[in-house]
Amino acid sequence: MSNIVAIVGRPNVGKSTLFNRLTSSRSAIVDEASGVTRDRHYGKVEWNGKEFSLIDTGGYIVGSEDVFEAEIRKQVLIAIEECDLILFVVDVTVGVSDLDKEVSNLLRKANKKVILISNKVDNNELIYDSNVFYGLAISDSIHSVSAISGSGTGDLLDEVVNSLEFDEQEEEETGIPKIAIVGRPNVGKSSLLNTLIGKEKNIVTNIAGTTRDSLTTRFNSFGYEFDLIDTAGIRKKGKVNEDIEFYSVMRSIRAIENADVCLLMIEATEGVMAQDMNIYNVIIKNKKGVVILVNKWDLVEKSTNTAKEYEEIIKQKLAPFTDVPILFISAINKQRIIKALEEAKHVYENRTKKITTSKLNDIMLEVVNQNPPPSIKGKWIKIKFVTQLPTYAPSFAFFCNLPQYVKDSYKRFLENKLREHFDFTGVPIQIFMRKK
């Protein structure tokens, strides 16, 4: 089971900067103006051999201060319910604000571990100013950090990993593929599962978010055996006005991280939306296999090339990783449902495929000889050996004399050739250049 850590706090306290620092990325937009974060960001953090998922909840809303407060309340409530640990960020240069008090009141009532972080502590004098936040009565200790410089983040990460529970024993390998059914609320995830298993195990309605939990079902039929995971959409009917997009991603993360292959469902009548891409990117970041299922295809008016044109539009949005199976299905009418299982099995086999070193070298070294990497600063790059690494997802090491000079464009060329010769459809590939 993965651990999810959420960063919460009022706008402009440096949540996105902290997210970027901890994930060693620049994926979150950072600006001095409050409320810059319009999309929620997901990243992986590794510290001292421990790994957890980090969510930047943002603080975006346009409107009055009252609306601002309401939006923050929603995000904190979602974080409280879904996360294993909460990082509550405040701004030492401003001190305690009314919104800080509102957030702390919500957190104090929750039965969740909270780490209080005083941000923008750029000098030693400001460490003493952080003591004012003890008045929030949310934590017995305060971590004084400077997200922009990284000061204090090491001690913070020490406490984060010490506060989380990690399963020291690897999960028992059953050899049965784990298939997660993921997507936005109300795209037909539970309907697909019910159609496959032939009974109404999960409640299915037209209300976005009927499914509360991620449910695993052993599927053994039509010659296939899978563990099918139906991920939640959002909440029960009374709470569908809350932040659907943020919530649906958080509910999907655990299932995605623990799956082998993800069936990403898209609603045919709406096309690929931003939230579909958010979930797709989480799948790719976790190096999971993926099959795109365009559901409710029976509701689309069709002409001769409708499916082909629709597929091209999807692949344009998925770029650069477009080697993905795309099926047009109807969960209700059982249209191409068995084909979806067939593709899921195929992608699983691709993800677990092992290629012998001799075969790799016979083919890939010939590819390199015909199309060698371009010279850099008058130096020629010579690739001498290639091998598949012993990882869960396909990854390959190319050994050469100057690995630091191999450009990403050439790595993409090698990836495309691997796909061309060995069929890794539906599976992300990693290419590493190593010193010979």
C-alpha positions in Angstrom: 0.0 0.0 0.0 1.4 3.4 -1.0 1.6 6.3 1.3 0.0 9.6 0.3 1.2 12.9 1.8 -0.6 16.2 1.1 0.6 19.7 1.4 -2.1 22.1 2.6 -2.3 25.7 3.7 -3.6 29.0 2.6 -2.5 30.6 -0.7 1.0 32.0 -1.2 2.7 30.3 1.7 5.1 28.4 -0.7 3.3 25.1 -1.1 4.3 24.6 -4.7 7.9 25.7 -4.0 8.0 23.1 -1.2 6.5 20.5 -3.6 9.1 21.2 -6.2 11.9 21.0 -3.6 10.8 17.7 -2.2 10.1 16.0 -5.5 13.3 17.6 -7.1 11.2 19.0 -9.9 9.9 22.2 -11.4 6.5 20.8 -12.4 4.4 23.2 -10.2 4.1 26.8 -11.3 5.6 29.2 -8.8 4.8 32.9 -8.7 4.5 35.6 -6.1 0.9 36.2 -6.9 -1.4 34.2 -4.6 -3.5 31.4 -6.0 -1.2 30.6 -8.9 -1.7 26.8 -8.6 -4.6 26.0 -10.8 -3.9 22.2 -11.2 -3.1 19.8 -8.5 0.3 18.2 -8.7 1.4 14.7 -8.0 4.9 13.5 -7.5 7.1 10.8 -6.0 9.6 11.4 -3.2 12.4 9.1 -2.2 14.3 9.6 1.0 16.7 7.1 2.7 15.3 4.3 0.6 11.7 5.1 1.5 9.2 6.3 -1.2 5.9 8.1 -0.8 3.5 10.1 -3.0 3.2 13.8 -2.6 0.2 15.9 -3.5 0.3 19.7 -3.8 -3.3 20.8 -3.1 -2.8 24.3 -4.4 -5.0 27.2 -3.3 -6.7 28.4 -6.5 -10.1 30.0 -6.6 -11.3 33.3 -8.1 -13.6 35.3 -6.0 -14.1 37.0 -2.7 -12.3 36.2 0.5 -15.3 34.1 1.6 -15.0 31.9 -1.5 -11.3 31.7 -1.0 -11.9 30.3 2.5 -14.5 27.9 1.2 -12.2 26.5 -1.4 -9.4 26.0 1.1 -11.8 24.2 3.5 -12.8 21.8 0.7 -9.2 20.9 -0.1 -8.2 20.4 3.5 -11.3 18.2 4.1 -10.4 16.0 1.1 -6.8 15.8 2.2 -7.9 14.8 5.7 -10.0 12.0 4.4 -7.6 10.6 1.8 -4.1 11.2 3.0 -1.9 9.3 5.4 0.0 12.4 6.5 -0.6 16.2 6.1 2.1 18.9 5.8 0.5 22.1 7.0 2.5 25.0 5.6 2.5 28.6 7.1 4.5 31.7 6.2 6.8 33.0 8.9 7.1 36.5 7.2 3.4 37.0 7.6 2.7 35.3 10.9 -0.6 33.7 12.0 -3.5 34.7 9.7 -7.2 34.0 10.1 -7.0 31.5 7.3 -4.2 29.7 9.1 -6.4 29.4 12.1 -9.3 28.1 10.0 -7.1 25.4 8.5 -5.7 24.4 11.9 -9.2 24.2 13.4 -10.1 21.7 10.7 -6.9 19.7 11.1 -7.2 19.6 14.9 -10.5 17.8 14.7 -9.1 15.1 12.4 -7.5 11.9 13.5 -4.5 12.4 11.2 -0.8 13.1 11.8 0.0 16.7 11.0 3.5 18.2 10.5 3.6 22.0 10.9 6.0 23.7 8.6 7.1 27.3 9.0 8.2 28.3 5.5 10.4 31.2 4.2 12.8 30.9 7.1 15.7 32.3 5.1 17.9 33.3 8.1 18.4 32.3 11.8 16.5 35.3 13.2 13.3 34.1 11.5 13.6 30.7 13.4 12.6 32.5 16.6 9.7 34.1 14.8 8.3 30.7 13.9 7.5 30.1 17.6 4.3 32.2 17.1 2.8 29.2 15.3 2.7 27.2 18.5 -0.4 29.3 19.1 -2.2 27.2 16.4 -2.1 24.3 18.8 -1.7 21.8 15.9 1.7 20.3 16.7 4.2 19.9 19.4 7.0 20.9 17.1 7.6 23.2 14.2 9.9 22.6 11.2 11.5 25.8 10.1 12.4 25.5 6.4 13.2 27.6 3.4 11.6 25.8 0.5 13.4 28.0 -2.0 16.9 27.2 -0.7 16.2 23.8 0.7 17.3 24.7 4.3 15.7 22.4 6.8 14.0 20.1 4.3 16.3 17.2 5.2 15.1 17.1 8.8 11.6 17.5 7.5 11.9 14.5 5.3 13.3 12.5 8.2 10.2 13.1 10.2 7.9 12.4 7.2 9.3 8.9 6.6 9.4 8.2 10.4 5.7 9.2 10.5 4.6 6.9 7.7 4.1 3.1 7.9 6.0 1.1 5.3 5.5 -2.5 4.5 8.9 -4.0 5.0 7.9 -7.3 3.5 7.4 -7.3 -0.3 3.9 -8.3 -1.3 3.4 -11.9 -2.2 3.7 -12.4 -5.9 0.7 -14.5 -7.0 1.5 -14.3 -10.7 -2.0 -12.9 -11.3 -2.1 -9.6 -13.1 -3.5 -6.7 -11.2 -5.7 -4.6 -13.5 -6.9 -1.2 -12.2 -10.0 0.4 -13.8 -9.4 4.2 -13.5 -10.8 7.4 -14.9 -12.8 10.4 -14.1 -16.1 10.0 -12.1 -19.1 8.8 -14.0 -17.2 7.4 -17.1 -18.5 3.9 -16.4 -15.8 2.2 -14.3 -18.2 0.3 -12.0 -20.4 -0.6 -15.0 -17.5 -2.2 -16.7 -16.6 -4.2 -13.7 -20.2 -5.3 -13.2 -20.5 -6.3 -16.9 -17.3 -8.4 -16.6 -18.2 -10.3 -13.4 -21.9 -10.6 -14.3 -23.4 -9.3 -11.1 -24.0 -6.1 -9.3 -21.2 -6.2 -6.8 -20.7 -2.4 -7.0 -23.5 0.2 -6.8 -23.9 1.7 -10.3 -25.9 4.9 -10.8 -25.6 8.0 -13.0 -24.4 10.0 -10.0 -20.7 10.9 -10.3 -18.9 9.3 -7.4 -21.2 6.6 -6.1 -18.2 4.3 -5.5 -16.6 5.2 -2.2 -13.7 2.8 -2.0 -11.3 1.0 -4.4 -12.6 -2.6 -4.6 -10.7 -5.6 -5.7 -12.5 -8.5 -7.4 -10.9 -11.8 -8.6 -12.0 -12.3 -12.2 -11.7 -15.8 -13.6 -13.7 -16.2 -16.8 -13.3 -16.3 -20.6 -9.9 -17.9 -20.2 -8.5 -14.9 -18.2 -7.6 -14.5 -14.5 -7.1 -11.0 -13.1 -7.4 -9.1 -9.9 -9.7 -6.2 -11.1 -9.5 -3.0 -9.1 -12.5 -0.6 -9.4 -11.2 2.8 -8.3 -13.5 5.3 -6.7 -14.8 8.4 -8.6 -15.6 10.8 -5.7 -18.1 10.7 -2.9 -21.6 9.8 -2.2 -24.5 11.9 -3.6 -24.6 14.5 -0.8 -21.0 15.6 -1.5 -20.7 15.7 -5.2 -20.2 19.5 -5.2 -16.7 19.1 -3.8 -13.5 19.2 -5.8 -14.2 16.2 -8.1 -11.0 16.3 -10.1 -8.7 16.6 -7.1 -10.6 13.9 -5.3 -10.7 11.4 -8.2 -6.9 11.5 -8.7 -6.2 11.0 -5.0 -8.6 8.0 -5.0 -6.9 6.5 -8.0 -3.2 7.0 -7.0 -3.1 4.0 -4.6 -4.7 1.7 -7.2 -2.4 2.8 -10.0 0.7 2.4 -7.9 -0.2 -1.1 -6.9 -1.5 -2.2 -10.4 0.4 -3.8 -13.3 -1.9 -2.5 -16.0 -4.4 0.3 -15.9 -7.6 0.5 -18.0 -8.1 4.2 -18.4 -11.7 4.9 -19.3 -12.6 8.0 -21.3 -16.2 9.1 -22.0 -16.8 9.1 -25.8 -19.3 11.9 -25.8 -16.9 14.3 -24.0 -13.5 13.3 -25.4 -10.1 13.5 -23.7 -10.4 16.1 -20.9 -7.7 17.6 -18.7 -8.5 15.3 -15.9 -8.1 12.3 -18.1 -4.6 13.5 -18.9 -3.8 14.0 -15.2 -4.6 10.4 -14.5 -2.8 9.2 -17.6 0.3 11.1 -16.5 0.2 9.4 -13.1 0.1 6.0 -14.8 3.1 6.9 -17.0 5.1 8.3 -14.0 4.6 5.0 -12.2 5.7 3.1 -15.3 2.5 1.0 -15.4 0.9 -0.6 -18.5 -2.0 1.2 -19.9 -5.0 0.6 -22.2 -7.3 3.4 -23.2 -11.0 2.5 -23.2 -13.3 5.0 -24.9 -16.6 4.1 -23.2 -20.2 4.9 -24.3 -19.2 4.5 -27.9 -22.8 3.5 -28.7 -23.9 7.1 -28.0 -21.6 8.6 -30.7 -22.9 9.4 -34.1 -20.6 7.6 -36.5 -19.4 7.9 -40.1 -16.8 5.8 -42.0 -13.7 7.2 -40.3 -15.1 8.3 -37.0 -13.1 5.8 -34.9 -9.9 6.4 -36.8 -10.2 10.2 -36.5 -11.1 9.9 -32.8 -8.0 7.7 -32.2 -5.7 10.3 -33.9 -7.1 13.1 -31.7 -6.4 10.9 -28.6 -2.8 10.1 -29.6 -2.1 13.8 -30.3 -3.0 14.5 -26.7 -1.1 11.5 -25.3 2.2 12.5 -27.1 5.1 11.8 -26.8 4.1 8.3 -25.5 1.5 7.1 -28.1 2.2 3.4 -28.4 -1.0 2.7 -26.4 -3.9 0.4 -27.3 -7.1 2.4 -27.8 -10.5 0.5 -27.8 -14.0 1.9 -28.4 -16.3 0.1 -26.0 -19.7 0.1 -24.5 -19.8 -1.3 -21.0 -23.6 -1.4 -20.9 -23.9 -3.2 -24.3 -20.9 -5.4 -23.7 -19.3 -4.1 -26.8 -15.6 -5.1 -27.2 -15.4 -6.0 -23.5 -13.5 -9.3 -24.1 -11.2 -7.4 -26.4 -10.3 -5.1 -23.6 -9.3 -8.1 -21.4 -7.2 -9.4 -24.3 -5.4 -6.1 -24.6 -4.8 -5.9 -20.9 -3.2 -9.4 -20.9 -1.1 -8.4 -23.9 0.1 -5.3 -22.2 0.9 -7.2 -19.0 2.9 -9.7 -21.0 4.8 -6.8 -22.6 5.5 -5.2 -19.2 6.9 -8.5 -17.8 8.8 -9.4 -21.0 12.5 -10.3 -20.6 14.8 -10.1 -23.6 18.0 -12.0 -23.6 21.2 -10.0 -23.6 22.5 -11.7 -26.7 19.3 -11.0 -28.7 19.3 -7.4 -27.6 22.9 -6.8 -28.6 22.5 -8.6 -32.0 19.6 -6.2 -32.9 20.3 -3.0 -31.1 24.1 -2.8 -31.8 23.3 -3.1 -35.5 20.7 -0.3 -35.1 23.4 1.8 -33.4 26.0 1.1 -36.1 23.6 2.2 -38.8 22.5 5.3 -36.9 25.2 6.2 -34.4 24.7 9.1 -31.9 25.9 12.4 -33.2 29.3 13.6 -32.1 29.5 16.3 -29.4 32.3 18.8 -29.2 34.3 16.7 -31.7 34.0 13.6 -29.5 32.4 10.4 -30.9 30.0 8.4 -28.7 30.5 4.6 -29.0 27.8 2.3 -27.6 29.4 -1.1 -27.0 26.8 -3.1 -25.0 23.1 -3.2 -24.0 21.2 -5.2 -21.4 17.8 -5.2 -19.9 17.8 -4.2 -16.2 16.1 -6.4 -13.5 13.2 -4.0 -12.9 9.5 -4.5 -12.7 8.9 -2.2 -15.7 11.0 -2.5 -18.9 14.3 -0.6 -18.6 17.5 -0.9 -20.6 21.1 0.2 -20.0 23.3 1.2 -23.0 27.0 1.2 -22.1 29.1 3.7 -23.9 32.2 5.8 -23.5 30.5 9.2 -23.0 27.0 8.7 -21.5 26.7 12.3 -20.4 26.7 13.5 -24.1 23.8 11.3 -25.3 20.9 13.5 -26.0 17.2 12.8 -25.1 16.4 12.8 -28.8 18.7 9.8 -29.4 17.3 8.0 -26.4 13.8 8.4 -27.9 15.2 7.0 -31.2 16.5 3.9 -29.2 13.2 3.5 -27.5 11.3 3.6 -30.8 13.6 0.9 -32.2 13.1 -1.3 -29.1 9.4 -0.9 -29.7 9.7 -1.7 -33.3 11.7 -4.9 -32.8 10.3 -6.3 -29.5 6.7 -5.0 -29.1 6.3 -3.0 -25.9 2.8 -1.6 -26.8 1.1 -0.1 -23.8 4.2 0.0 -21.6 6.5 2.9 -20.8 10.2 2.2 -21.4 13.2 3.7 -19.6 16.6 4.2 -21.3 19.7 4.6 -19.2 23.2 5.5 -20.6 25.9 4.0 -18.5 29.7 4.4 -18.5 31.5 1.4 -20.1 
